[in-house]
């Protein structure tokens, strides 16, 4: 079966991007994407087969949205040659009309468009008044385009129970859950260092800013941030002058393996995360994760067994208490349980579930 996976864009080393590459390899599929960042994402050599890149990046998010809706709608006529098309993302659904009649269309949904649904108020409140007006007018259009593409799909897969509930709430559609895969052989326990690690994308939704604020009050505890994102410069400024906090930016795979394998534990406190692969990647190296009791993290972290939860509406003091609870001795006790939890989400199990859906639905 000639298979194509279409993903919105490769802008950074995110969980969705890792998933798409694993899926492409496991299903022997070609890959199409809006654009590929040569500096911020994975090397093109990670793509197992053909790679189609439709355009170039745009810095303005509104213009980027319109540009890629246009590209996916008009520049994907080549997908008529495929026997199966799997969609991953939101903009790429516009390509659905180019799929040959009778060909199965599968949507792997990481989440319904967040600015138009569950996080609409969050995005609006961070805008100046005139941008709020523009965005308020734009959201109905965004929903309309998304629903049109969504309704073209034959099968919808949710990456978590959390996302399945969002799909039902906002789109009134049933879905199948297939959790994202974890490269359980990628990260390994190497040793126990003296630092806590944050390696999720640095943007406002991930709240790395709050993690840094907590470690400002713990000069005896070390924090390493080994990732980048839109909020990186703000986080760097916040950490400036604190010798116990290191902001490294994006690291290559070998450097990241070393950082994860040698850390004491990881920290990940995003707003209502879709699923969250970062805690499981941490666990695959035997490292527990301090996480927020919210969203998909409730499906992966087992409190006091593979990590430590802080409340959904946490304070900086809650982060501090969790760090103080997760001592080196406590972290070592959790190593085996962490590794066992990560194995439940292996690449092999993910690909097996995807093949079963493709062949049986």
C-alpha positions in Angstrom: 0.0 0.0 0.0 1.5 3.3 -1.1 1.1 5.6 2.0 1.6 9.3 2.5 1.6 11.2 5.9 0.9 14.9 5.8 2.0 17.0 8.7 1.5 20.8 9.1 5.1 21.9 9.4 8.5 21.0 11.0 9.3 24.1 13.0 10.9 22.5 16.0 11.8 19.2 17.7 8.3 18.7 19.1 6.5 15.5 20.1 4.2 15.6 17.1 7.2 15.8 14.8 8.9 12.9 16.4 5.6 10.9 16.2 5.3 11.6 12.5 8.9 10.4 11.7 8.3 7.2 13.8 5.0 6.6 11.9 6.6 7.2 8.5 9.4 4.7 9.3 7.0 2.1 10.8 4.5 2.3 7.9 7.1 2.8 5.2 5.4 6.0 4.2 6.3 9.1 2.3 6.0 12.5 4.0 4.6 15.9 3.0 4.9 19.0 5.1 4.3 22.8 4.8 7.9 23.6 5.4 11.0 22.3 7.2 13.2 24.4 9.4 16.8 23.6 8.6 18.0 24.8 12.0 15.3 24.1 14.6 14.0 20.6 13.8 15.2 17.1 12.9 17.7 16.4 10.1 16.1 15.5 6.8 18.0 12.2 6.9 15.5 11.1 9.6 12.8 10.9 6.8 12.8 7.3 5.6 11.4 7.8 2.1 10.3 10.7 -0.1 9.8 14.2 1.4 7.6 16.8 -0.1 8.1 20.4 1.2 5.4 22.8 0.0 6.8 26.2 0.9 8.9 28.4 3.1 8.3 29.6 6.7 6.6 32.8 7.6 7.2 34.7 10.8 3.6 36.1 11.2 1.3 33.5 12.6 -1.9 34.8 10.9 -0.2 35.0 7.5 1.4 31.6 8.1 -2.0 30.1 8.7 -3.5 31.5 5.5 -0.4 30.7 3.5 -0.4 27.1 4.4 -4.1 26.6 4.1 -3.5 27.7 0.5 -0.5 25.5 -0.1 -2.2 22.4 1.3 -5.4 23.1 -0.7 -3.8 23.9 -4.1 -0.3 22.3 -4.0 -1.0 18.7 -3.0 -2.6 17.3 -6.2 0.2 14.6 -6.2 -1.5 12.9 -3.2 -3.9 11.3 -5.8 -1.2 8.8 -6.4 -1.5 7.3 -2.9 -3.6 4.4 -1.5 -3.7 5.7 2.0 -3.3 9.2 3.4 -2.7 10.0 7.1 -3.2 13.6 8.2 -1.3 15.0 11.3 -2.0 18.6 12.3 -4.6 21.2 11.5 -3.7 23.2 8.4 -3.0 20.0 6.4 -6.7 18.9 6.5 -7.2 21.3 3.6 -5.5 18.8 1.4 -8.3 16.3 1.9 -10.1 17.3 -1.3 -7.1 16.1 -3.4 -7.3 12.5 -2.1 -8.5 10.1 -4.7 -12.1 8.9 -4.3 -12.3 5.7 -2.4 -8.9 6.1 -0.7 -9.0 5.9 3.1 -8.3 9.2 5.0 -7.1 8.9 8.6 -6.6 11.8 10.9 -4.2 11.4 13.8 -5.5 14.3 16.0 -3.0 15.8 18.4 -5.7 18.2 19.5 -8.5 20.3 17.9 -7.2 23.8 17.0 -6.4 25.2 20.5 -6.7 28.9 19.7 -10.2 28.3 18.3 -11.5 25.9 21.0 -10.2 25.1 24.5 -7.5 27.8 24.7 -9.4 30.6 22.9 -9.6 32.8 26.1 -6.0 32.2 26.9 -4.9 33.5 23.4 -7.3 36.4 23.4 -6.2 37.7 26.8 -2.6 38.0 25.8 -3.4 40.2 22.8 -3.6 44.0 22.7 -7.2 45.3 22.1 -7.0 45.6 18.3 -5.5 42.2 17.9 -8.3 40.8 20.1 -10.8 42.2 17.6 -9.0 40.7 14.7 -8.6 37.3 16.4 -12.3 37.3 17.5 -13.3 37.7 13.9 -10.8 35.1 12.7 -11.8 32.3 15.1 -15.2 31.5 13.4 -13.4 31.3 10.1 -10.7 29.0 11.6 -13.3 26.7 13.1 -15.3 26.5 9.8 -12.1 25.6 7.8 -11.1 23.0 10.4 -14.5 21.4 10.7 -14.7 21.1 6.9 -11.4 19.2 6.7 -12.2 17.2 9.9 -15.5 16.0 8.3 -13.6 14.6 5.3 -11.9 12.0 7.4 -12.9 8.3 7.4 -11.2 7.6 10.7 -10.2 9.9 13.6 -7.5 8.9 16.0 -7.0 10.8 19.3 -3.6 10.8 20.9 -5.0 10.6 24.4 -8.2 10.3 26.5 -7.8 14.0 27.1 -7.9 14.8 23.4 -10.7 12.3 22.7 -12.8 14.2 25.2 -12.0 17.5 23.4 -13.0 16.0 20.1 -16.3 14.9 21.5 -16.9 18.2 23.2 -16.1 20.6 20.4 -16.8 18.5 17.3 -19.2 15.9 18.6 -17.3 13.1 16.9 -16.1 9.7 18.1 -12.5 8.7 17.9 -10.1 5.9 18.6 -7.2 6.4 21.1 -3.7 5.5 20.1 -1.1 7.0 22.4 2.1 8.6 20.9 5.1 6.3 20.8 8.2 6.7 22.9 11.6 5.8 21.6 12.4 3.7 24.6 15.9 2.8 23.3 16.8 6.5 22.7 17.2 7.6 26.3 19.0 5.5 28.9 19.9 5.8 32.5 23.6 6.8 32.6 24.2 8.1 36.1 22.6 10.4 38.6 23.7 14.0 38.3 22.9 16.9 40.6 20.5 18.8 38.3 16.9 18.9 37.4 16.2 19.1 33.6 13.5 20.9 31.5 13.7 19.8 27.9 10.2 20.7 26.6 9.7 23.6 24.1 10.1 27.0 25.7 6.9 28.8 25.1 4.2 30.3 27.3 2.0 27.2 27.3 4.8 25.1 28.7 5.4 27.5 31.6 9.2 27.0 31.7 9.2 30.6 33.0 7.6 29.4 36.2 10.2 26.6 36.6 13.0 29.1 36.4 11.2 31.4 39.0 11.1 28.4 41.4 14.8 27.7 41.1 15.6 31.4 41.7 14.4 30.6 45.2 16.4 27.4 45.5 20.1 28.4 45.0 21.2 25.1 46.4 19.3 23.2 43.5 20.5 23.2 39.9 18.3 23.6 36.9 19.2 23.0 33.2 16.9 24.1 30.4 17.9 22.3 27.2 15.4 23.5 24.5 14.3 26.6 22.6 11.1 28.3 21.6 9.3 31.6 21.3 9.8 32.4 25.0 13.5 31.6 25.1 14.8 35.1 25.4 12.5 36.0 28.2 13.6 32.8 30.1 17.2 33.7 29.5 16.7 37.2 30.9 15.0 35.7 34.0 17.8 33.3 34.6 20.5 35.9 34.2 22.7 36.2 37.3 21.6 32.9 38.8 24.6 30.5 38.8 22.4 27.5 39.6 20.3 27.9 36.4 21.7 27.1 32.9 19.7 27.9 29.7 21.3 25.9 26.9 18.8 26.3 24.1 18.2 23.4 21.6 20.6 20.5 21.8 21.4 17.9 19.3 20.3 14.3 19.9 23.6 13.1 21.5 23.8 16.1 23.8 20.2 15.6 24.8 20.7 11.9 25.5 23.5 12.8 27.8 21.5 15.4 29.7 18.5 13.2 30.2 20.6 10.2 31.1 22.5 12.0 33.7 19.9 14.3 35.3 18.3 13.8 38.7 14.7 14.2 37.5 12.8 16.3 34.9 10.2 19.0 35.2 7.2 19.5 32.9 4.2 21.8 33.8 2.3 22.8 30.6 -1.2 24.1 30.4 -3.6 21.2 29.8 -1.1 19.3 27.6 -2.7 17.2 24.9 -0.8 14.1 26.0 2.8 14.9 26.8 5.7 12.7 25.5 8.4 14.5 27.6 7.6 12.8 30.9 7.6 9.4 29.2 10.9 10.1 27.5 12.3 11.0 30.9 10.9 7.8 32.4 12.5 5.7 29.6 15.8 6.8 31.0 14.7 5.9 34.5 14.2 9.5 35.5 11.0 10.6 37.3 9.1 13.7 36.3 7.6 16.5 38.3 4.4 17.4 36.4 1.2 19.4 36.8 -2.0 17.4 37.5 -3.7 18.5 34.3 -4.4 17.3 30.8 -2.7 14.3 29.3 -0.1 14.1 32.1 -2.7 12.4 34.3 -2.5 9.5 31.8 1.3 9.1 32.0 2.7 10.1 35.4 1.9 7.9 38.4 2.1 10.1 41.5 5.0 9.2 43.8 5.8 6.2 41.6 7.0 7.6 38.3 6.9 11.3 39.3 5.4 13.9 41.5 2.3 16.0 40.8 1.8 19.6 41.6 -1.7 21.0 41.6 -3.4 22.2 38.4 -3.6 25.7 39.9 -0.1 25.6 41.4 2.0 28.3 43.0 5.7 28.7 42.8 5.9 27.3 46.3 4.2 24.0 45.0 7.1 23.6 42.5 9.6 24.2 45.3 7.9 21.6 47.5 7.9 19.0 44.7 11.6 19.5 44.0 12.4 19.2 47.7 10.4 16.0 47.9 12.1 14.4 44.9 15.5 13.9 46.5 18.3 11.9 44.8 17.4 9.0 47.1 13.8 9.2 46.2 14.5 9.5 42.4 16.7 6.3 42.5 13.9 4.3 44.1 11.6 5.3 41.2 14.0 4.2 38.4 12.5 0.7 37.7 8.9 1.9 37.8 9.7 4.7 35.4 11.3 2.4 32.9 8.4 -0.1 33.1 5.8 2.8 32.6 7.7 4.0 29.5 7.7 0.5 27.9 3.9 0.6 27.8 4.2 3.3 25.1 6.9 1.8 22.9 7.3 2.4 19.2 6.5 -1.2 18.4 3.1 -1.1 20.2 2.3 2.2 18.5 3.0 0.9 15.0 1.1 -2.4 15.8 -2.0 -0.4 16.8 -1.8 1.8 13.7 -1.5 -1.2 11.4 -4.5 -2.8 13.1 -6.6 0.3 12.5 -5.5 0.6 8.9 -6.2 -3.1 8.1 -9.4 -3.6 10.1 -11.4 -0.4 9.9 
